[in-house]
Amino acid sequence: MSTNVNLLGKGIKYLSLLLLLFIASPVTLTIGFKALKNYKDTSQEYLSYLILAIAVILVIFTIYFSFKTFKILLRAIFNN
C-alpha cells in the first residue's frame, strides 16, 4: 500500500485552491448582502443582486470542489 505521489501532488494543488475558495466565497456573499442593504431602492440595486448571484454560484462550486478534492486525496493515499 504505497502513496501515489503524482496524484497526491495534484490533490495538494487542489487543496490550496480550495483554501482560496473557502475564503473568497463567504467574503463575496457578505459583500453582496452589504451592497443590497446599502443600495436599496437605487439604480445600483441590480449590481448587488449580481454580486449575490455570483456568490451563491461560488459557494455551490466550493462545495462541489471540496468533495472532488477530498476524493482525489483519498484515492492518492489509499490507492483505490
Order of alpha helices (4+ residues) and beta strands (2+ residues): alpha-alpha
